[in-house]
Amino acid sequence: MKKGVLYLIPTVIADDTENEIISRQVREVVSGLDYFLVENLRTARRYISKLDLGLIIDNLQFEILDRKTDPQAVSQMLTVVLSGRSAGIMSESGCPGIADPGSVAVAQAHQMGIQVVPLSGPSSVFMALMGSGFNGQSFVFHGYVPIDKKERVEKIRSMEADARKLNQTQIFMDTPYRNEKLLESLISSCHPETKLSIARGITGKDELIQTKTIGNWKKIKLKLDKTPTIFSIFV
């Protein structure tokens, strides 16, 4: 029996941007699927509805694939694909497999001999790098910085040191409601000449991407509120 295909399906980063951001290829793939592994059920159902593909949401099968999902459960989800039924993985935001649990299923799919097809779409991490003006040949994404203030400052100083020593862009983020605390830590911990790029609300109507030295950021009162934001530093 021919195996199905595992598609990595990008979703929107900002609300109500489906018509501008999501390609025809993604729409065609989604329209042909009825089985999805998703990070957030409500977000996935709403996203497919907004694509307006004529699919009946209640006829689709969704399985939760989040950071709490047991690897054995993931293997069980993929047995359906082994039997010939294709599936799509959806992150809560952006491209699956980047800073989300989708990579677990992709790794297992490779072990099981299932074809994996990534589809192009918005990634806040890569779009932030593109807009920063920093080194795009050598970079590292650290994901979320520590919550503890002392550990967070140590992490910031470690990233700054690596940026200087390796000529490498350092990319990171935090939960949106801690954005302004993170910005305060960056301003108080980094050298005034270190460059900081802030990418807030990428692809949204209030998108802001600005790169300045830490010394110049000290002069600005920037409201990040609870908007998803990617931070990058470079020396």
N, C-alpha and C positions, 0 to 999 in steps of 0.2 A: 504493500500500500504506500502511495506517495505521501510524504510528510507535508504538513502545512508550513507556513512561513510565519516568523515572528517579526512584526513591523514595530519600529520605534516611532511613535507618532508625536510630533511636537504640538503643544498647546499654546494658547496666548499667554503673555506675561501680564498685560494690562487688560482690564475689562473692555468689552465691546470693540475689540480690534480685529475680530475674525475676518471681516471683509478685506481689510488692508494687509493683513499679515500672513494669513494661511493660504498656501499655494493650492493650485488645482490638483496637483499630484496627491497631496495629503487628503483632500476631499474625496478624490476617487478611491483611494485605499480605504478610508473610513467607511465609505458607502458600501463597500463589498465585504465588510466584516460584521460579525455578530457576537464576537467574543473578545473581551477586553480585560487586561490586568491593569488596575488603576490605583494610584496613590490615594485619591480621595473620591469616593463614590459620587457625592453631590456635585463636585466640580466637574467630573467627567461627564455626567449626565447632562448638565447644563451646557457644557461645551459642545457636545454632539448636537444638542437641540439647536444651538445658535448657528451651527454650520448649515442648518436648513437643507438637509439631504433627503428628506422624505422618510427617514428611518423612524420606526415606532420604538421609542425608548424602552417600553416594557417588554418588547420582544428580544432585547439584547441581554447577553449574559455578562455580568461584571464580577470579577474577583478582586479582593483587596490585596494590593502588593505595597505595603508600607514598611517602615523600619522595624516593626514588630512581627512581621510575617516570618514564620518558621521556614527555614530552607527546604525542609521536607514537604511543606505545603506548596512551595513554589514548584518543586519537581512534579507534584501531583497536578498542578495547574497546566504544566507543559505536556503531560501525557495526552491531553486533548489535541495538541498540535502534532504530536507523533502520529496520531490516528488520522491526520489529514485535514484538520480544521485550522485555518490560519487565525492568528490572534494579534492584537495590538496592545502595546504598552503605552500608558499615558502617565506622565508626571502631573503633579498638581499645577506646575507652571513651567513653561519652556520645554527644553529638550530632555527626554528621558535618558537616564544613564549618566547624567551630569549633575552631581550634588543631589541625587535622590536614590531610592532603593532599586530602581529599575536595572541597575548593573548586575544585581544578584541573579535575576532571571536570564539576562543575556549570557552571563558566564555559564549557567547551567544549560542553556540552549546550545551553546557551542559543544559542551560535553556530550550532549544527546544527539548531536549531528543535525540540529535544526538550523535552517537557513535564517540568518538575521539580516534584516534590511532597515537601516536607519534612514529616516526621511528628514530633509532639511527644514529648518524652522528657527524661530527666535530663541536665542540663548542669552540670558542677561549677562552671564560671565564673559562670553566672547564679545558681545556687543559693547560691554564696558571696556574691555581691553582695546577693541578697535577704536573707541572714541577717546581713549586716554592720551594717546601720543607717546606711550611708553613702549619698551622693548617687546615686540611681538614675536621675536625669534626665541626668546628664553623667558619663560614665565611659569609661575606655580599658583594653583588655586588651593587655598588652605581651608575653604569651607567656613564654618562658624568659629569665631574666636571664643576663648574661654569666658564664662560668666563672671567668675571671681575676679575682682579688680586687680589684685596683685598678679595673678596668673595672666590676665589680659595684657597688662603692661609688659610683662616679661615676653609674651608672645609678640607684641608689637615691636619691641626692641630687637628680638631675634629676627623678625622679618626685615626690619630696616637694615640690620647687619648683613643679611644675605643679599639684599638688594644692592648694597654697596660692594660687597666682596665678589659677587657673581655677575654683576650687571644684569640682574634678573628682576622682572616685574613681579610683585607680590600682590595677589588678589585675594580678597576675603570678604566676609559679610557677617551680619548678626541678625537676630530676630528683629523685625522692624521697630518694635516699641523700645528697643535698646539702642537704636541708631545714634541718637544724640549723645548718649553716654559714651559710645564708642568713639564718636568724633571728638569729644572732650579728652578722652584718653590719648588719642592720636596727637592732638594739638599740644598736650602737656608732656608727651613722652618723646616725640620725634625731634630731630634737629631742624632748626628753622629753614634750612635750605633743602630738606627732603621734599620731594614732590608728592602730593596727594591728589588723586583723581576720585571724584565722587560722581557716581552714576545713579540717579534717583528716578524711579518710575519709568524705566526704559520702555519705549514704544507707546507710552500713555500720553494723554493730552498735556500733562504737567511734567513731561520728561525734562530732566536737567542733567547735563554731563559737563563738568567743569574740572579743569586741572590747574592747580596753583601750588606754590610752595606752602609749607606749614606756616611760615612767617606771615604769608598773605592771608591764609585761612583764619589766622588769629584775629584779623581785622574785620571779619565778616560774621554776621549773625545769620546762619543758614538754618531754616526750618526743614527738618527731615520728617517730622511727625511720625506716622506709622507706615510710611511708604516703603516698599521693598527697595533696598539700596545696595549697590556693590561698591566696595572701596578698593583702591589700588594704590600702592606706594612704589616709588622708584627714586633712585639717588643719582 
